[in-house]
Amino acid sequence: MKGRIDGRRTDPSNQAERRAQWFVMRLYSGDMTATDESQLRAWLAEDPGHRKVYEHLLHLRDLSGDLASDKEITALTRAALGSRRRTGFDRRWFGLAAAVFLVAVTGVLAKTLLVASDEAQILETA
């Protein structure tokens, strides 16, 4: 994620930004614990830059939430996820078909080799 905070570019390789992203994800996932909250307060108090980065990411998250309510974007997302599900379903069927094919080929080869082996034994004993 690259954006701007006070005229400078933000970069996920920046440790403060990565930490802020983690706090934002915990907050919006509903998994933030009391320990996480106290760590967030301590982290924000360490450096005024931390608060700027955190508030910027909260703002971006809020903006993306507005996009989620956009009907056109929702339709495109559903279409993309729908085709993705079909792809996964097709892959499972392909895997099943490949497994059945391998079992069939193994069976045919085993039968052919066993029959050839039996015929060789009959010829040897005759």
ROBA-167514 format. One record per residue: residue number from 1; residue in one letter; x, y, z of N, C-alpha, C in turn. Coordinates in steps of 0.05 Angstrom, whole numbers, padded with zeros to 5 digits. Layout:
<torlums>
torlum pos: NUM code: A n.c1: X n.c2: Y n.c3: Z ca.c1: X ca.c2: Y ca.c3: Z c.c1: X c.c2: Y c.c3: Z
...
</torlums>
This chain:
<torlums>
torlum pos: 1 code: M n.c1: 00017 n.c2: -00023 n.c3: 00000 ca.c1: 00000 ca.c2: 00000 ca.c3: 00000 c.c1: 00018 c.c2: 00024 c.c3: 00000
torlum pos: 2 code: K n.c1: 00015 n.c2: 00041 n.c3: -00020 ca.c1: 00030 ca.c2: 00066 ca.c3: -00020 c.c1: 00011 c.c2: 00089 c.c3: -00022
torlum pos: 3 code: G n.c1: 00014 n.c2: 00108 n.c3: -00004 ca.c1: -00003 ca.c2: 00132 ca.c3: -00004 c.c1: 00015 c.c2: 00155 c.c3: 00005
torlum pos: 4 code: R n.c1: 00002 n.c2: 00176 n.c3: 00016 ca.c1: 00018 ca.c2: 00198 ca.c3: 00025 c.c1: 00008 c.c2: 00206 c.c3: 00053
torlum pos: 5 code: I n.c1: 00028 n.c2: 00212 n.c3: 00070 ca.c1: 00022 ca.c2: 00222 ca.c3: 00097 c.c1: 00040 c.c2: 00247 c.c3: 00099
torlum pos: 6 code: D n.c1: 00028 n.c2: 00270 n.c3: 00102 ca.c1: 00042 ca.c2: 00295 ca.c3: 00105 c.c1: 00063 c.c2: 00299 c.c3: 00082
torlum pos: 7 code: G n.c1: 00055 n.c2: 00293 n.c3: 00058 ca.c1: 00072 ca.c2: 00297 ca.c3: 00035 c.c1: 00093 c.c2: 00276 c.c3: 00030
torlum pos: 8 code: R n.c1: 00096 n.c2: 00256 n.c3: 00048 ca.c1: 00116 ca.c2: 00235 ca.c3: 00043 c.c1: 00101 c.c2: 00209 c.c3: 00036
torlum pos: 9 code: R n.c1: 00114 n.c2: 00193 n.c3: 00020 ca.c1: 00103 ca.c2: 00168 ca.c3: 00012 c.c1: 00103 c.c2: 00148 c.c3: 00035
torlum pos: 10 code: T n.c1: 00082 n.c2: 00132 n.c3: 00037 ca.c1: 00081 ca.c2: 00111 ca.c3: 00057 c.c1: 00089 c.c2: 00085 c.c3: 00043
torlum pos: 11 code: D n.c1: 00101 n.c2: 00067 n.c3: 00058 ca.c1: 00112 ca.c2: 00043 ca.c3: 00046 c.c1: 00108 c.c2: 00020 c.c3: 00066
torlum pos: 12 code: P n.c1: 00097 n.c2: -00003 n.c3: 00057 ca.c1: 00093 ca.c2: -00025 ca.c3: 00076 c.c1: 00119 c.c2: -00036 c.c3: 00087
torlum pos: 13 code: S n.c1: 00141 n.c2: -00030 n.c3: 00075 ca.c1: 00167 ca.c2: -00040 ca.c3: 00086 c.c1: 00175 c.c2: -00024 c.c3: 00110
torlum pos: 14 code: N n.c1: 00162 n.c2: -00001 n.c3: 00114 ca.c1: 00166 ca.c2: 00016 ca.c3: 00138 c.c1: 00155 c.c2: 00002 c.c3: 00162
torlum pos: 15 code: Q n.c1: 00171 n.c2: -00002 n.c3: 00183 ca.c1: 00163 ca.c2: -00017 ca.c3: 00206 c.c1: 00139 c.c2: -00004 c.c3: 00220
torlum pos: 16 code: A n.c1: 00138 n.c2: 00022 n.c3: 00222 ca.c1: 00115 ca.c2: 00035 ca.c3: 00235 c.c1: 00089 c.c2: 00030 c.c3: 00220
torlum pos: 17 code: E n.c1: 00091 n.c2: 00031 n.c3: 00193 ca.c1: 00067 ca.c2: 00027 ca.c3: 00178 c.c1: 00058 c.c2: -00002 c.c3: 00180
torlum pos: 18 code: R n.c1: 00077 n.c2: -00021 n.c3: 00180 ca.c1: 00069 ca.c2: -00049 ca.c3: 00183 c.c1: 00055 c.c2: -00053 c.c3: 00210
torlum pos: 19 code: R n.c1: 00066 n.c2: -00041 n.c3: 00231 ca.c1: 00054 ca.c2: -00043 ca.c3: 00258 c.c1: 00026 c.c2: -00031 c.c3: 00258
torlum pos: 20 code: A n.c1: 00023 n.c2: -00008 n.c3: 00246 ca.c1: -00003 ca.c2: 00005 ca.c3: 00244 c.c1: -00023 c.c2: -00012 c.c3: 00229
torlum pos: 21 code: Q n.c1: -00014 n.c2: -00024 n.c3: 00207 ca.c1: -00031 ca.c2: -00042 ca.c3: 00191 c.c1: -00041 c.c2: -00065 c.c3: 00208
torlum pos: 22 code: W n.c1: -00023 n.c2: -00076 n.c3: 00225 ca.c1: -00030 ca.c2: -00099 ca.c3: 00242 c.c1: -00052 c.c2: -00090 c.c3: 00262
torlum pos: 23 code: F n.c1: -00049 n.c2: -00066 n.c3: 00274 ca.c1: -00069 ca.c2: -00057 ca.c3: 00293 c.c1: -00096 c.c2: -00052 c.c3: 00279
torlum pos: 24 code: V n.c1: -00095 n.c2: -00040 n.c3: 00255 ca.c1: -00120 ca.c2: -00035 ca.c3: 00240 c.c1: -00134 c.c2: -00061 c.c3: 00233
torlum pos: 25 code: M n.c1: -00118 n.c2: -00081 n.c3: 00224 ca.c1: -00130 ca.c2: -00107 ca.c3: 00218 c.c1: -00143 c.c2: -00120 c.c3: 00242
torlum pos: 26 code: R n.c1: -00129 n.c2: -00119 n.c3: 00265 ca.c1: -00140 ca.c2: -00130 ca.c3: 00290 c.c1: -00166 c.c2: -00115 c.c3: 00298
torlum pos: 27 code: L n.c1: -00165 n.c2: -00089 n.c3: 00295 ca.c1: -00189 ca.c2: -00073 ca.c3: 00303 c.c1: -00213 c.c2: -00081 c.c3: 00286
torlum pos: 28 code: Y n.c1: -00210 n.c2: -00081 n.c3: 00260 ca.c1: -00232 ca.c2: -00086 ca.c3: 00242 c.c1: -00240 c.c2: -00116 c.c3: 00240
torlum pos: 29 code: S n.c1: -00223 n.c2: -00134 n.c3: 00248 ca.c1: -00230 ca.c2: -00162 ca.c3: 00248 c.c1: -00247 c.c2: -00170 c.c3: 00272
torlum pos: 30 code: G n.c1: -00246 n.c2: -00153 n.c3: 00292 ca.c1: -00260 ca.c2: -00159 ca.c3: 00317 c.c1: -00244 c.c2: -00176 c.c3: 00336
torlum pos: 31 code: D n.c1: -00219 n.c2: -00181 n.c3: 00329 ca.c1: -00202 ca.c2: -00198 ca.c3: 00345 c.c1: -00184 c.c2: -00183 c.c3: 00364
torlum pos: 32 code: M n.c1: -00187 n.c2: -00157 n.c3: 00366 ca.c1: -00169 ca.c2: -00141 ca.c3: 00383 c.c1: -00176 c.c2: -00147 c.c3: 00412
torlum pos: 33 code: T n.c1: -00155 n.c2: -00154 n.c3: 00427 ca.c1: -00158 ca.c2: -00161 ca.c3: 00455 c.c1: -00151 c.c2: -00136 c.c3: 00472
torlum pos: 34 code: A n.c1: -00156 n.c2: -00139 n.c3: 00498 ca.c1: -00148 ca.c2: -00117 ca.c3: 00516 c.c1: -00118 c.c2: -00112 c.c3: 00516
torlum pos: 35 code: T n.c1: -00103 n.c2: -00134 n.c3: 00513 ca.c1: -00074 ca.c2: -00131 ca.c3: 00511 c.c1: -00066 c.c2: -00116 c.c3: 00486
torlum pos: 36 code: D n.c1: -00080 n.c2: -00123 n.c3: 00464 ca.c1: -00074 ca.c2: -00108 ca.c3: 00439 c.c1: -00080 c.c2: -00079 c.c3: 00442
torlum pos: 37 code: E n.c1: -00102 n.c2: -00072 n.c3: 00455 ca.c1: -00110 ca.c2: -00044 ca.c3: 00459 c.c1: -00089 c.c2: -00029 c.c3: 00475
torlum pos: 38 code: S n.c1: -00079 n.c2: -00042 n.c3: 00497 ca.c1: -00059 ca.c2: -00029 ca.c3: 00513 c.c1: -00033 c.c2: -00026 c.c3: 00497
torlum pos: 39 code: Q n.c1: -00026 n.c2: -00045 n.c3: 00481 ca.c1: -00002 ca.c2: -00043 ca.c3: 00464 c.c1: -00005 c.c2: -00021 c.c3: 00443
torlum pos: 40 code: L n.c1: -00030 n.c2: -00018 n.c3: 00433 ca.c1: -00035 ca.c2: 00004 ca.c3: 00414 c.c1: -00031 c.c2: 00031 c.c3: 00427
torlum pos: 41 code: R n.c1: -00043 n.c2: 00034 n.c3: 00451 ca.c1: -00040 ca.c2: 00060 ca.c3: 00465 c.c1: -00011 c.c2: 00066 c.c3: 00470
torlum pos: 42 code: A n.c1: 00004 n.c2: 00046 n.c3: 00479 ca.c1: 00033 ca.c2: 00050 ca.c3: 00485 c.c1: 00048 c.c2: 00057 c.c3: 00459
torlum pos: 43 code: W n.c1: 00042 n.c2: 00043 n.c3: 00437 ca.c1: 00055 ca.c2: 00048 ca.c3: 00412 c.c1: 00049 c.c2: 00076 c.c3: 00401
torlum pos: 44 code: L n.c1: 00024 n.c2: 00084 n.c3: 00404 ca.c1: 00016 ca.c2: 00111 ca.c3: 00395 c.c1: 00030 c.c2: 00133 c.c3: 00411
torlum pos: 45 code: A n.c1: 00035 n.c2: 00128 n.c3: 00437 ca.c1: 00048 ca.c2: 00147 ca.c3: 00455 c.c1: 00078 c.c2: 00149 c.c3: 00449
torlum pos: 46 code: E n.c1: 00090 n.c2: 00129 n.c3: 00437 ca.c1: 00119 ca.c2: 00128 ca.c3: 00432 c.c1: 00128 c.c2: 00150 c.c3: 00413
torlum pos: 47 code: D n.c1: 00112 n.c2: 00156 n.c3: 00393 ca.c1: 00121 ca.c2: 00174 ca.c3: 00372 c.c1: 00097 c.c2: 00186 c.c3: 00358
torlum pos: 48 code: P n.c1: 00097 n.c2: 00213 n.c3: 00355 ca.c1: 00074 ca.c2: 00226 ca.c3: 00342 c.c1: 00070 c.c2: 00216 c.c3: 00313
torlum pos: 49 code: G n.c1: 00091 n.c2: 00206 n.c3: 00300 ca.c1: 00089 ca.c2: 00195 ca.c3: 00273 c.c1: 00072 c.c2: 00170 c.c3: 00273
torlum pos: 50 code: H n.c1: 00073 n.c2: 00155 n.c3: 00295 ca.c1: 00057 ca.c2: 00130 ca.c3: 00296 c.c1: 00027 c.c2: 00137 c.c3: 00294
torlum pos: 51 code: R n.c1: 00019 n.c2: 00158 n.c3: 00308 ca.c1: -00010 ca.c2: 00166 ca.c3: 00307 c.c1: -00017 c.c2: 00175 c.c3: 00279
torlum pos: 52 code: K n.c1: 00000 n.c2: 00189 n.c3: 00265 ca.c1: -00006 ca.c2: 00198 ca.c3: 00238 c.c1: -00010 c.c2: 00175 c.c3: 00219
torlum pos: 53 code: V n.c1: 00008 n.c2: 00155 n.c3: 00221 ca.c1: 00007 ca.c2: 00132 ca.c3: 00204 c.c1: -00019 c.c2: 00116 c.c3: 00210
torlum pos: 54 code: Y n.c1: -00024 n.c2: 00112 n.c3: 00236 ca.c1: -00048 ca.c2: 00097 ca.c3: 00245 c.c1: -00074 c.c2: 00110 c.c3: 00235
torlum pos: 55 code: E n.c1: -00076 n.c2: 00136 n.c3: 00240 ca.c1: -00100 ca.c2: 00151 ca.c3: 00231 c.c1: -00103 c.c2: 00151 c.c3: 00201
torlum pos: 56 code: H n.c1: -00081 n.c2: 00153 n.c3: 00187 ca.c1: -00082 ca.c2: 00151 ca.c3: 00157 c.c1: -00093 c.c2: 00124 c.c3: 00148
torlum pos: 57 code: L n.c1: -00083 n.c2: 00103 n.c3: 00160 ca.c1: -00093 ca.c2: 00076 ca.c3: 00153 c.c1: -00122 c.c2: 00072 c.c3: 00161
torlum pos: 58 code: L n.c1: -00130 n.c2: 00083 n.c3: 00184 ca.c1: -00159 ca.c2: 00082 ca.c3: 00191 c.c1: -00176 c.c2: 00096 c.c3: 00170
torlum pos: 59 code: H n.c1: -00166 n.c2: 00119 n.c3: 00161 ca.c1: -00180 ca.c2: 00135 ca.c3: 00141 c.c1: -00183 c.c2: 00119 c.c3: 00115
torlum pos: 60 code: L n.c1: -00161 n.c2: 00106 n.c3: 00107 ca.c1: -00162 ca.c2: 00090 ca.c3: 00082 c.c1: -00181 c.c2: 00066 c.c3: 00086
torlum pos: 61 code: R n.c1: -00181 n.c2: 00055 n.c3: 00109 ca.c1: -00199 ca.c2: 00032 ca.c3: 00114 c.c1: -00228 c.c2: 00041 c.c3: 00113
torlum pos: 62 code: D n.c1: -00233 n.c2: 00065 n.c3: 00124 ca.c1: -00261 ca.c2: 00075 ca.c3: 00123 c.c1: -00269 c.c2: 00081 c.c3: 00094
torlum pos: 63 code: L n.c1: -00250 n.c2: 00092 n.c3: 00078 ca.c1: -00257 ca.c2: 00097 ca.c3: 00050 c.c1: -00262 c.c2: 00070 c.c3: 00035
torlum pos: 64 code: S n.c1: -00247 n.c2: 00050 n.c3: 00041 ca.c1: -00251 ca.c2: 00024 ca.c3: 00028 c.c1: -00278 c.c2: 00012 c.c3: 00037
torlum pos: 65 code: G n.c1: -00286 n.c2: 00018 n.c3: 00061 ca.c1: -00313 ca.c2: 00009 ca.c3: 00070 c.c1: -00335 c.c2: 00022 c.c3: 00054
torlum pos: 66 code: D n.c1: -00331 n.c2: 00047 n.c3: 00046 ca.c1: -00351 ca.c2: 00060 ca.c3: 00029 c.c1: -00352 c.c2: 00047 c.c3: 00002
torlum pos: 67 code: L n.c1: -00329 n.c2: 00037 n.c3: -00008 ca.c1: -00329 ca.c2: 00024 ca.c3: -00034 c.c1: -00344 c.c2: -00003 c.c3: -00032
torlum pos: 68 code: A n.c1: -00343 n.c2: -00016 n.c3: -00009 ca.c1: -00357 ca.c2: -00042 ca.c3: -00007 c.c1: -00387 c.c2: -00039 c.c3: -00010
torlum pos: 69 code: S n.c1: -00398 n.c2: -00015 n.c3: -00005 ca.c1: -00426 ca.c2: -00011 ca.c3: -00007 c.c1: -00434 c.c2: -00002 c.c3: -00036
torlum pos: 70 code: D n.c1: -00414 n.c2: 00003 n.c3: -00053 ca.c1: -00420 ca.c2: 00010 ca.c3: -00081 c.c1: -00430 c.c2: -00014 c.c3: -00096
torlum pos: 71 code: K n.c1: -00454 n.c2: -00011 n.c3: -00108 ca.c1: -00467 ca.c2: -00034 ca.c3: -00121 c.c1: -00451 c.c2: -00046 c.c3: -00144
torlum pos: 72 code: E n.c1: -00439 n.c2: -00029 n.c3: -00160 ca.c1: -00423 ca.c2: -00038 ca.c3: -00183 c.c1: -00399 c.c2: -00054 c.c3: -00174
torlum pos: 73 code: I n.c1: -00385 n.c2: -00044 n.c3: -00153 ca.c1: -00362 ca.c2: -00059 ca.c3: -00143 c.c1: -00371 c.c2: -00085 c.c3: -00130
torlum pos: 74 code: T n.c1: -00393 n.c2: -00085 n.c3: -00116 ca.c1: -00403 ca.c2: -00109 ca.c3: -00104 c.c1: -00409 c.c2: -00130 c.c3: -00125
torlum pos: 75 code: A n.c1: -00422 n.c2: -00121 n.c3: -00147 ca.c1: -00429 ca.c2: -00140 ca.c3: -00169 c.c1: -00403 c.c2: -00151 c.c3: -00182
torlum pos: 76 code: L n.c1: -00383 n.c2: -00134 n.c3: -00186 ca.c1: -00358 ca.c2: -00144 ca.c3: -00198 c.c1: -00344 c.c2: -00163 c.c3: -00179
torlum pos: 77 code: T n.c1: -00345 n.c2: -00158 n.c3: -00153 ca.c1: -00332 ca.c2: -00176 ca.c3: -00134 c.c1: -00346 c.c2: -00203 c.c3: -00133
torlum pos: 78 code: R n.c1: -00373 n.c2: -00202 n.c3: -00133 ca.c1: -00388 ca.c2: -00228 ca.c3: -00134 c.c1: -00382 c.c2: -00244 c.c3: -00159
torlum pos: 79 code: A n.c1: -00380 n.c2: -00230 n.c3: -00182 ca.c1: -00374 ca.c2: -00244 ca.c3: -00207 c.c1: -00346 c.c2: -00256 c.c3: -00206
torlum pos: 80 code: A n.c1: -00327 n.c2: -00241 n.c3: -00195 ca.c1: -00300 ca.c2: -00252 ca.c3: -00193 c.c1: -00298 c.c2: -00275 c.c3: -00174
torlum pos: 81 code: L n.c1: -00311 n.c2: -00273 n.c3: -00151 ca.c1: -00311 ca.c2: -00295 ca.c3: -00132 c.c1: -00327 c.c2: -00319 c.c3: -00142
torlum pos: 82 code: G n.c1: -00348 n.c2: -00314 n.c3: -00157 ca.c1: -00364 ca.c2: -00336 ca.c3: -00168 c.c1: -00347 c.c2: -00352 c.c3: -00188
torlum pos: 83 code: S n.c1: -00333 n.c2: -00339 n.c3: -00206 ca.c1: -00316 ca.c2: -00353 ca.c3: -00225 c.c1: -00293 c.c2: -00367 c.c3: -00211
torlum pos: 84 code: R n.c1: -00284 n.c2: -00355 n.c3: -00189 ca.c1: -00262 ca.c2: -00368 ca.c3: -00174 c.c1: -00272 c.c2: -00394 c.c3: -00162
torlum pos: 85 code: R n.c1: -00296 n.c2: -00394 n.c3: -00151 ca.c1: -00307 ca.c2: -00418 ca.c3: -00139 c.c1: -00310 c.c2: -00440 c.c3: -00160
torlum pos: 86 code: R n.c1: -00320 n.c2: -00432 n.c3: -00183 ca.c1: -00323 ca.c2: -00452 ca.c3: -00204 c.c1: -00296 c.c2: -00464 c.c3: -00212
torlum pos: 87 code: T n.c1: -00275 n.c2: -00447 n.c3: -00212 ca.c1: -00249 ca.c2: -00456 ca.c3: -00219 c.c1: -00239 c.c2: -00477 c.c3: -00198
torlum pos: 88 code: G n.c1: -00244 n.c2: -00471 n.c3: -00173 ca.c1: -00236 ca.c2: -00491 ca.c3: -00152 c.c1: -00252 c.c2: -00516 c.c3: -00155
torlum pos: 89 code: F n.c1: -00277 n.c2: -00514 n.c3: -00162 ca.c1: -00294 ca.c2: -00538 ca.c3: -00166 c.c1: -00284 c.c2: -00554 c.c3: -00189
torlum pos: 90 code: D n.c1: -00277 n.c2: -00540 n.c3: -00211 ca.c1: -00266 ca.c2: -00554 ca.c3: -00234 c.c1: -00240 c.c2: -00568 c.c3: -00228
torlum pos: 91 code: R n.c1: -00223 n.c2: -00555 n.c3: -00212 ca.c1: -00198 ca.c2: -00567 ca.c3: -00204 c.c1: -00202 c.c2: -00593 c.c3: -00189
torlum pos: 92 code: R n.c1: -00222 n.c2: -00593 n.c3: -00171 ca.c1: -00227 ca.c2: -00617 ca.c3: -00155 c.c1: -00236 c.c2: -00640 c.c3: -00174
torlum pos: 93 code: W n.c1: -00253 n.c2: -00633 n.c3: -00193 ca.c1: -00262 ca.c2: -00654 ca.c3: -00212 c.c1: -00239 c.c2: -00663 c.c3: -00229
torlum pos: 94 code: F n.c1: -00222 n.c2: -00645 n.c3: -00237 ca.c1: -00198 ca.c2: -00653 ca.c3: -00253 c.c1: -00181 c.c2: -00672 c.c3: -00236
torlum pos: 95 code: G n.c1: -00176 n.c2: -00666 n.c3: -00211 ca.c1: -00160 ca.c2: -00683 ca.c3: -00193 c.c1: -00173 c.c2: -00710 c.c3: -00190
torlum pos: 96 code: L n.c1: -00199 n.c2: -00711 n.c3: -00187 ca.c1: -00213 ca.c2: -00736 ca.c3: -00184 c.c1: -00210 c.c2: -00752 c.c3: -00210
torlum pos: 97 code: A n.c1: -00214 n.c2: -00740 n.c3: -00232 ca.c1: -00212 ca.c2: -00753 ca.c3: -00258 c.c1: -00183 c.c2: -00764 c.c3: -00262
torlum pos: 98 code: A n.c1: -00163 n.c2: -00748 n.c3: -00255 ca.c1: -00136 ca.c2: -00757 ca.c3: -00257 c.c1: -00130 c.c2: -00782 c.c3: -00239
torlum pos: 99 code: A n.c1: -00141 n.c2: -00781 n.c3: -00215 ca.c1: -00137 ca.c2: -00804 ca.c3: -00197 c.c1: -00151 c.c2: -00829 c.c3: -00208
torlum pos: 100 code: V n.c1: -00175 n.c2: -00826 n.c3: -00219 ca.c1: -00189 ca.c2: -00849 ca.c3: -00231 c.c1: -00174 c.c2: -00860 c.c3: -00255
torlum pos: 101 code: F n.c1: -00163 n.c2: -00842 n.c3: -00271 ca.c1: -00148 ca.c2: -00850 ca.c3: -00294 c.c1: -00123 c.c2: -00866 c.c3: -00286
torlum pos: 102 code: L n.c1: -00109 n.c2: -00856 n.c3: -00265 ca.c1: -00085 ca.c2: -00870 ca.c3: -00256 c.c1: -00091 c.c2: -00898 c.c3: -00245
torlum pos: 103 code: V n.c1: -00113 n.c2: -00900 n.c3: -00231 ca.c1: -00122 ca.c2: -00926 ca.c3: -00221 c.c1: -00128 c.c2: -00945 c.c3: -00244
torlum pos: 104 code: A n.c1: -00142 n.c2: -00935 n.c3: -00264 ca.c1: -00149 ca.c2: -00951 ca.c3: -00287 c.c1: -00124 c.c2: -00960 c.c3: -00302
torlum pos: 105 code: V n.c1: -00106 n.c2: -00942 n.c3: -00307 ca.c1: -00081 ca.c2: -00949 ca.c3: -00321 c.c1: -00065 c.c2: -00969 c.c3: -00305
torlum pos: 106 code: T n.c1: -00064 n.c2: -00965 n.c3: -00279 ca.c1: -00049 ca.c2: -00984 ca.c3: -00262 c.c1: -00062 c.c2: -01012 c.c3: -00264
torlum pos: 107 code: G n.c1: -00089 n.c2: -01012 n.c3: -00263 ca.c1: -00103 ca.c2: -01038 ca.c3: -00265 c.c1: -00098 c.c2: -01052 c.c3: -00291
torlum pos: 108 code: V n.c1: -00099 n.c2: -01037 n.c3: -00313 ca.c1: -00095 ca.c2: -01049 ca.c3: -00340 c.c1: -00066 c.c2: -01059 c.c3: -00342
torlum pos: 109 code: L n.c1: -00047 n.c2: -01043 n.c3: -00333 ca.c1: -00019 ca.c2: -01052 ca.c3: -00334 c.c1: -00014 c.c2: -01076 c.c3: -00316
torlum pos: 110 code: A n.c1: -00026 n.c2: -01076 n.c3: -00293 ca.c1: -00022 ca.c2: -01099 ca.c3: -00275 c.c1: -00034 c.c2: -01124 c.c3: -00287
torlum pos: 111 code: K n.c1: -00058 n.c2: -01122 n.c3: -00299 ca.c1: -00071 ca.c2: -01145 ca.c3: -00311 c.c1: -00054 c.c2: -01155 c.c3: -00335
torlum pos: 112 code: T n.c1: -00045 n.c2: -01136 n.c3: -00351 ca.c1: -00028 ca.c2: -01144 ca.c3: -00374 c.c1: -00003 c.c2: -01158 c.c3: -00366
torlum pos: 113 code: L n.c1: 00010 n.c2: -01147 n.c3: -00345 ca.c1: 00035 ca.c2: -01160 ca.c3: -00336 c.c1: 00030 c.c2: -01187 c.c3: -00323
torlum pos: 114 code: L n.c1: 00008 n.c2: -01189 n.c3: -00308 ca.c1: 00001 ca.c2: -01215 ca.c3: -00296 c.c1: -00005 c.c2: -01236 c.c3: -00316
torlum pos: 115 code: V n.c1: -00021 n.c2: -01228 n.c3: -00337 ca.c1: -00028 ca.c2: -01247 ca.c3: -00358 c.c1: -00003 c.c2: -01255 c.c3: -00373
torlum pos: 116 code: A n.c1: 00014 n.c2: -01237 n.c3: -00379 ca.c1: 00039 ca.c2: -01243 ca.c3: -00393 c.c1: 00056 c.c2: -01261 c.c3: -00376
torlum pos: 117 code: S n.c1: 00057 n.c2: -01256 n.c3: -00350 ca.c1: 00072 ca.c2: -01273 ca.c3: -00332 c.c1: 00061 c.c2: -01301 c.c3: -00330
torlum pos: 118 code: D n.c1: 00034 n.c2: -01303 n.c3: -00329 ca.c1: 00021 ca.c2: -01330 ca.c3: -00328 c.c1: 00027 c.c2: -01345 c.c3: -00354
torlum pos: 119 code: E n.c1: 00025 n.c2: -01331 n.c3: -00377 ca.c1: 00030 ca.c2: -01345 ca.c3: -00402 c.c1: 00059 c.c2: -01354 c.c3: -00404
torlum pos: 120 code: A n.c1: 00078 n.c2: -01339 n.c3: -00393 ca.c1: 00106 ca.c2: -01346 ca.c3: -00393 c.c1: 00110 c.c2: -01371 c.c3: -00376
torlum pos: 121 code: Q n.c1: 00096 n.c2: -01372 n.c3: -00353 ca.c1: 00099 ca.c2: -01396 ca.c3: -00336 c.c1: 00087 c.c2: -01421 c.c3: -00349
torlum pos: 122 code: I n.c1: 00064 n.c2: -01417 n.c3: -00363 ca.c1: 00052 ca.c2: -01440 ca.c3: -00377 c.c1: 00071 c.c2: -01450 c.c3: -00398
torlum pos: 123 code: L n.c1: 00083 n.c2: -01432 n.c3: -00414 ca.c1: 00101 ca.c2: -01441 ca.c3: -00435 c.c1: 00126 c.c2: -01454 c.c3: -00423
torlum pos: 124 code: E n.c1: 00135 n.c2: -01445 n.c3: -00400 ca.c1: 00159 ca.c2: -01457 ca.c3: -00388 c.c1: 00153 c.c2: -01485 c.c3: -00378
torlum pos: 125 code: T n.c1: 00129 n.c2: -01490 n.c3: -00368 ca.c1: 00123 ca.c2: -01516 ca.c3: -00357 c.c1: 00113 c.c2: -01535 c.c3: -00378
torlum pos: 126 code: A n.c1: 00106 n.c2: -01526 n.c3: -00401 ca.c1: 00095 ca.c2: -01544 ca.c3: -00422 c.c1: 00116 c.c2: -01560 c.c3: -00435
</torlums>
